[in-house]
Structures are given as structure tokens and as C-alpha cells.
Amino acid sequence: MEYTKLGLTDLEVSRIGFGCWAIGGHGYGKVDDNESIEAIKKALDSGINFFDTADVYGFGHSEEILGKALGTQRNDVIIATKFGINWKENGHTFKDCSAKRVVKALENSLRRLKLETIPLYQIHWPDPNTTLQETMGALIDCQKSGKIKYIGSSNFNVGLIEQIQEIGRIESLQSSYNLLNRFVEKGILQCCHKFSMAFMAHSPLAHGFLSGKYKIGHKFLELDMRNESSYFSREHLKEKNQLLDKMEKIGERYGKTFSQVALRWLLDNSMVTCVVVGLKNINQVKENTAPTDWRLSSEDFEDLCIQSQMFATGDS
């Protein structure tokens, strides 16, 4: 496993992170909690020490499963969770980064994760109804009290990153980045580098499309968010298939799968700190930790860049 520093912190994170959205049991269809727990334990054995979740994943269930699976090792790894999406009893969600929500969400996450301090507490989405000053003020107070070690952000644009860094230090940004969505190359990666922030790529497999296991138009189980994902739409069908063909040829040369090629392309970018991969069973852990034992040649890296060039706008 490869490791690197998270921003300007003293945290050293595995470059493959365990994404915990799916194990919450909401958004990716039904999951088996026992399989999720075994996957987390296998990830630990594989050298993964960075686990990324959010309070809204399964409305708290993801955090609970993660805390249960890690057991006494929860203090030996780096747990990152998020707040900023609140919900009502009927499951309706809405953005809420108010100071009041910061305090309540943090207490609930600490309880579910069985932690006294959260290593990295991230703003999940910016809230247009709350000022950054209010949100950061509450987070800094919680940081001073010892309940948060470091503050991070997710899904922020360049303007918001620059604004929030004037208020208080944030150490990381998490955003979608993959061969079908390269929008962050248009300024976000450079902004993170400017502020010495860690950049963490989520959705590295484009909701599973880049795994090569699902075809355009694939119908997932009911309530699976991928049924509405643009990655599986027929838009740019020719270009998507050409990209998969290129990935397959490159993978054959190295003896690697589609997923491993897609992840390695991200890991070979020096501006990417960590790749957060959604995992929910042991087989997925085995396949998606393999990209750390090899590298793409410069020619193959560039070929993938060229083949995916049209997706650099992030419109797909």
C-alpha cells in the first residue's frame, strides 16, 4: 500500500481509501452488514487506514457499521466523516451547515463512531443559506474543544475554497474525479496545490461504469441511484466504448482489470492524494487495493488522457 501526508497535517493516509456510502444501505441497493464488516476488516489487513463516511449515508447506518467493524482499531486509523446534509423522519434531505447543525451532527457522529475526536471532519456540501463564517466559526470552536482534529471540505469550487481558507484552515477537498469526469483539472487541483491541501478523488470508477462490469443502459435494482447516473446514459456512447476498449487493451498488457487501470490512472497523478473507492465486500477490496503495486508507463498514462480528453469538461 502507498501512503502520503494529508495536507499540512501529521496524518499519513493510504492512497486507497475505503468509501463507506454503499455500506449505509441507501443509494446502492441492499447490502449485507456482515459482508460490510468483513470488507472493512479485509481493508485493514490490506493496509488501508483511511475510511471515509458521512452522517447521511444510510442516515447514520454507515457510521455505525464502520465503528462496529473497526472495534478497538478505530483509534489506530484515520476516519473521515461529513456533515451538511440534514434529513427529516420521512427521509427528505436538505443542506444544512448552520452552527446548530454542526454541533448536533458532530455529537451524533462521535457517538455512532465511538470516538472522542474525529480525525477529519468535512463539510459535505456548501449550504447556500448559511455563511461560511458561521459554519467555520462553529467548526473551529469544536476543533478547539478537541472534538475535531482537522477540518476538510467536499464538493467545493475554487471560489469557495479561496473564501474559506481566508476564514480558517481546511486541509482537504474531496471531489468527483475519474476518466469520465475530469472537471477538477480546470482549476480545482491547482487550487488545492496552491493551499497545500490534500485532494481526494471520489467516484473514481464513475459509479462502477469504469469497472467494465456494467453496460450502457444497465438496469440496477430498485432505489439504486445508478439508474439515474449520467455515466450509464447513452450520451457520448461511442466515446465511452472507445475509452473502455483502450482500458481493456492496457489492462491486458499489465494483467490488470478495468478498475485497476482506472484507479492507477488517478494514483499516477501527483496532485491526487487519495482515491476513495466505494467498497462493500471482500472481493471488491481485493481488486481495488491491487493498483498500488504497479504503475502505468508514461505512454499508457498519456493514451488514457487523450482517449478521455472530451470528458475534461465534467459535463458527462
Number of C-alpha atoms within 10 A of each C-alpha: 14 16 18 13 16 22 21 14 13 8 17 16 21 25 26 29 27 27 21 27 24 20 31 29 21 19 16 19 16 15 15 12 19 13 14 24 21 16 23 27 19 17 25 18 10 14 17 24 23 24 24 24 26 26 25 24 21 19 20 17 21 27 30 18 21 26 22 16 20 18 13 10 12 18 15 9 18 20 24 19 26 24 25 24 22 17 14 9 7 6 11 8 13 12 17 23 28 19 18 12 17 21 15 11 20 22 14 14 25 18 14 19 24 20 16 14 21 24 20 22 29 27 27 24 17 21 17 10 10 14 15 19 16 14 22 23 16 19 24 19 13 17 17 11 11 13 20 21 16 22 23 22 24 22 16 18 15 16 10 13 20 15 12 18 13 10 13 15 16 25 23 27 27 21 22 21 23 26 25 25 22 20 20 21 15 13 12 19 20 16 20 21 15 10 17 15 24 25 27 24 24 23 18 27 26 21 19 18 22 27 19 16 10 13 13 15 13 13 13 14 12 12 13 16 14 22 17 13 14 14 23 22 16 11 12 12 13 9 16 22 14 13 20 20 15 17 25 17 13 21 18 12 8 13 11 18 20 23 24 23 29 23 26 21 21 20 22 16 10 7 17 18 25 25 28 26 26 24 22 26 21 18 11 15 23 15 13 24 22 19 24 18 9 12 15 17 11 9 9 16 18 13 16 19 17 12 18 21 15 17 20 19 14 17 11 17
